C-alpha cells in the first residue's frame, strides 16, 4: 500500500515534470553539454528560512572535465538541483524554503553556522585548507549536519583522508536501513536504489560519522557513496533518470532535511 506521503511525492514529481514541459532529445543534449558554473550566484541574506547551503572548495587536481571545460567540482548540478528540491519540500511539507536555488559557502566562512545542514559534492576532489578543515570540525561539533554526495570508486580514498584531517578521532561506519535517518519522514526500505546502482559504478552505500563514535548518538555526516542524489534532483524533470530512482533520491533528501533539522 502506498502511504499518503508516497502519493504526495508521486504527485509532486508529476507536477514538476509537467511544469518543466516536454523535454526534447536536443534539449537534453544541450543540458548535458552546458558548462558548470565556476562562480556562485549571489547569496541571499539570512532571514530564518531553510536555505540549501552548498559547500564551495578548490578541487584537488585542477578544475576541468574530460572535455577541458571549466569544472570546479563543487558546482555539479548547481543551482538546478537545489531549486527542484525546494519545489518538492513545498509540495510535501509546511516548510517554506528559499526557492531560488541556495547559498554557497566555504567551510571557513562563519556565516555557514547560520545554516544547520550543508551539502558537499564530489569529495573525491576535495582538499580543504587547514582553516576549512577546522571550520567543518567546529560546524559539526556545534550541531551542524553535512551531506556528502556524488563520488564513486577510488575517490573514497581521498574523502577518507580528508575526513581524518577534519575529525582525527572520527570513525566512518556503514549506516544501514535500520537507522532513524531512513525513517525520518519517508520510510525508505531500499535506500540503495539510487543513481549509482547501474553502469558498473558499484552499489550505493551509506556511511556516517557519529558523535563520540557512538551509533546511538547524533549522526554528524551522511555519506552517499557510489551515489549521486543531486544529479537525480537536477534531471528529475527531463526523463533522463528513471522516476523510481528520482523518487528515492527525493525521499532521501527529505529524510536528511528532517533529521538534520531535528537533531
C-alpha positions as CSV (number, residue, x, y, z in Angstrom):
1,X,0.0,0.0,0.0
2,X,1.3,3.5,-0.9
3,X,1.0,5.9,2.0
4,X,-0.2,9.5,1.7
5,X,3.4,10.8,1.6
6,X,4.2,8.4,-1.2
7,X,1.2,9.6,-3.2
8,X,2.1,13.2,-2.4
9,X,5.6,12.6,-3.7
10,X,4.4,10.9,-6.9
11,X,2.0,13.9,-7.5
12,X,4.8,16.4,-6.8
13,X,7.1,14.6,-9.3
14,X,4.3,14.7,-11.9
15,X,3.8,18.4,-11.3
16,X,7.5,19.1,-11.6
17,X,7.7,17.1,-14.8
18,X,4.7,18.9,-16.4
19,X,5.9,22.3,-15.2
20,X,9.2,21.6,-17.0
21,X,7.3,20.8,-20.2
22,X,8.0,18.0,-22.7
23,X,11.8,17.9,-23.0
24,X,13.2,17.0,-26.4
25,X,16.3,15.0,-27.0
26,X,18.0,18.1,-28.4
27,X,17.2,20.0,-25.2
28,X,18.6,17.1,-23.0
29,X,21.8,17.0,-25.1
30,X,22.2,20.8,-24.7
31,X,21.7,20.4,-20.9
32,X,24.4,17.7,-20.8
33,X,26.8,20.0,-22.7
34,X,26.4,23.0,-20.5
35,X,29.4,24.2,-18.6
36,X,29.4,24.1,-14.9
37,X,29.2,27.4,-13.0
38,X,32.7,28.4,-11.8
39,X,31.4,31.2,-9.6
40,X,28.4,31.0,-7.3
41,X,25.4,33.2,-7.7
42,X,24.8,35.9,-5.2
43,X,23.8,34.6,-1.8
44,X,20.6,35.7,-0.3
45,X,20.8,37.3,3.1
46,X,19.8,35.1,6.0
47,X,16.2,35.5,7.0
48,X,15.4,32.4,9.0
49,X,14.0,30.3,6.2
50,X,15.5,27.0,5.3
51,X,18.0,27.7,2.6
52,X,20.1,25.0,0.9
53,X,23.8,25.5,1.8
54,X,26.3,24.2,-0.7
55,X,30.0,24.0,0.1
56,X,32.5,25.5,-2.3
57,X,36.1,24.3,-2.5
58,X,39.2,24.4,-4.7
59,X,39.4,20.9,-6.3
60,X,42.4,18.7,-6.0
61,X,44.0,18.2,-9.4
62,X,42.6,21.3,-11.1
63,X,39.2,22.3,-12.3
64,X,38.4,20.9,-15.7
65,X,36.5,17.9,-17.0
66,X,37.3,15.3,-19.7
67,X,36.4,17.8,-22.4
68,X,38.6,20.6,-21.0
69,X,35.6,22.7,-19.8
70,X,35.7,24.5,-16.6
71,X,34.6,22.1,-13.8
72,X,35.2,23.3,-10.3
73,X,33.5,20.0,-8.9
74,X,31.6,21.8,-6.1
75,X,29.0,23.2,-8.5
76,X,27.8,19.9,-10.1
77,X,24.0,20.1,-10.5
78,X,24.1,23.7,-9.1
79,X,21.7,25.5,-8.9
80,X,19.0,23.4,-10.6
81,X,19.2,20.6,-8.0
82,X,18.5,22.8,-5.1
83,X,15.8,24.6,-7.0
84,X,14.0,21.4,-7.8
85,X,14.5,20.1,-4.3
86,X,12.9,23.3,-2.9
87,X,9.8,22.7,-5.0
88,X,9.5,19.2,-3.6
89,X,9.9,20.5,0.0
90,X,7.0,22.9,-0.6
91,X,4.8,20.2,-2.0
92,X,5.4,17.7,0.8
93,X,5.7,19.9,4.0
94,X,4.8,23.1,5.7
95,X,8.4,24.3,5.4
96,X,8.8,27.3,3.2
97,X,12.3,27.3,1.9
98,X,14.2,29.9,-0.2
99,X,13.1,28.9,-3.7
100,X,15.7,30.5,-6.0
101,X,18.4,27.8,-5.6
102,X,20.5,28.2,-2.5
103,X,23.6,29.8,-0.9
104,X,27.2,28.8,-1.4
105,X,29.8,29.0,1.4
106,X,33.4,27.9,2.0
107,X,33.9,25.9,5.1
108,X,35.8,28.6,6.9
109,X,33.0,31.2,6.4
110,X,31.4,31.9,9.8
111,X,28.1,32.6,8.0
112,X,27.8,28.9,7.5
113,X,26.9,28.4,11.2
114,X,23.5,30.0,10.5
115,X,22.6,27.0,8.3
116,X,22.1,23.7,10.1
117,X,22.5,21.5,7.0
118,X,25.3,21.7,4.4
119,X,25.9,19.8,1.2
120,X,29.2,18.9,-0.4
121,X,29.5,17.1,-3.7
122,X,32.5,15.4,-5.4
123,X,34.5,14.9,-2.2
124,X,36.9,12.7,-4.2
125,X,38.4,16.0,-5.3
126,X,38.0,17.8,-2.0
127,X,41.2,19.1,-0.4
128,X,40.3,21.6,2.3
129,X,42.8,24.1,3.7
130,X,43.6,23.9,7.3
131,X,41.2,26.7,8.0
132,X,38.4,24.9,6.1
133,X,39.1,21.6,7.9
134,X,38.9,23.4,11.2
135,X,35.7,25.2,10.1
136,X,34.0,21.9,9.3
137,X,35.2,20.4,12.6
138,X,33.6,23.3,14.5
139,X,30.5,23.2,12.4
140,X,29.9,19.5,13.2
141,X,30.8,19.8,16.8
142,X,28.4,22.7,17.3
143,X,25.4,20.9,15.8
144,X,25.8,21.1,12.1
145,X,24.9,18.2,9.7
146,X,26.6,17.7,6.4
147,X,25.7,15.6,3.4
148,X,28.5,14.2,1.1
149,X,27.3,13.2,-2.3
150,X,28.4,12.3,-5.9
151,X,31.6,10.3,-5.7
152,X,32.5,6.8,-6.7
153,X,35.1,4.0,-6.5
154,X,38.6,5.1,-5.9
155,X,37.6,8.6,-4.9
156,X,36.8,7.1,-1.5
157,X,40.5,7.2,-0.5
158,X,40.8,10.9,-0.8
159,X,37.5,11.5,1.0
160,X,38.5,9.3,3.9
161,X,41.9,11.0,4.1
162,X,40.4,14.5,4.3
163,X,37.9,13.4,6.9
164,X,40.7,12.2,9.1
165,X,42.1,15.7,8.9
166,X,38.7,17.2,9.9
167,X,38.0,14.7,12.7
168,X,41.2,12.8,13.6
169,X,39.3,10.6,16.1
170,X,36.2,10.2,13.9
171,X,35.4,6.8,12.5
172,X,33.4,6.2,9.3
173,X,30.9,3.4,9.7
174,X,28.3,2.0,7.4
175,X,24.8,3.2,8.0
176,X,22.2,0.5,7.4
177,X,18.5,0.8,6.7
178,X,17.6,0.4,10.4
179,X,19.0,3.8,11.2
180,X,16.3,6.5,12.0
181,X,17.5,8.7,9.2
182,X,15.9,6.3,6.7
183,X,12.6,6.7,8.6
184,X,12.7,10.4,9.5
185,X,10.0,11.5,7.1
186,X,9.6,8.7,4.5
187,X,10.2,5.0,5.3
188,X,12.9,4.2,2.8
189,X,13.3,0.5,2.8
190,X,15.6,0.4,-0.2
191,X,17.9,3.4,0.2
192,X,20.5,1.8,-2.1
193,X,18.1,2.1,-5.1
194,X,19.8,5.2,-6.3
195,X,21.7,6.8,-9.2
196,X,24.8,4.8,-8.8
197,X,23.2,1.3,-8.8
198,X,24.0,0.7,-12.5
199,X,26.7,1.3,-15.1
200,X,29.4,-0.7,-13.3
201,X,29.9,2.1,-10.8
202,X,29.4,0.0,-7.7
203,X,26.4,-0.5,-5.5
204,X,25.3,2.6,-3.5
205,X,26.5,2.6,0.1
206,X,25.7,4.9,3.0
207,X,28.3,5.8,5.6
208,X,28.4,8.2,8.5
209,X,30.3,9.7,11.4
210,X,28.6,9.7,14.8
211,X,29.1,11.9,17.8
212,X,31.7,10.3,20.1
213,X,31.7,7.4,17.5
214,X,28.6,6.1,19.2
215,X,25.9,4.9,16.7
216,X,23.2,5.7,19.3
217,X,24.2,9.4,19.3
218,X,23.8,12.1,16.7
219,X,24.8,11.5,13.2
220,X,27.2,14.3,12.2
221,X,27.5,13.4,8.5
222,X,25.8,11.2,6.0
223,X,27.9,9.9,3.1
224,X,26.2,8.9,-0.2
225,X,29.0,6.8,-1.7
226,X,28.6,5.4,-5.2
227,X,25.6,7.6,-5.4
228,X,24.5,11.0,-6.7
229,X,21.2,12.2,-5.4
230,X,21.9,15.7,-6.6
231,X,22.0,14.6,-10.2
232,X,18.7,12.9,-9.8
233,X,17.2,16.1,-8.5
234,X,18.7,18.2,-11.3
235,X,17.4,16.0,-14.0
236,X,14.1,15.0,-12.4
237,X,12.0,16.9,-14.9
238,X,13.8,15.6,-18.1
239,X,13.1,11.9,-18.2
240,X,16.8,11.2,-18.3
241,X,16.7,9.3,-14.9
242,X,14.0,6.7,-14.1
243,X,11.3,8.0,-11.9
244,X,11.8,5.4,-9.2
245,X,15.4,6.5,-8.8
246,X,14.4,10.1,-8.7
247,X,11.7,9.3,-6.1
248,X,14.2,7.5,-3.9
249,X,16.6,10.5,-4.2
250,X,13.9,13.0,-3.1
251,X,12.8,10.7,-0.3
252,X,16.4,10.6,1.0
253,X,16.7,14.4,0.6
254,X,13.5,14.9,2.7
255,X,14.7,12.5,5.3
256,X,18.1,14.2,5.5
257,X,16.4,17.6,5.9
258,X,14.1,16.4,8.7
259,X,16.9,14.6,10.5
260,X,19.3,17.5,10.3
261,X,16.6,20.0,11.5
262,X,15.6,17.8,14.4
263,X,18.9,16.5,15.7
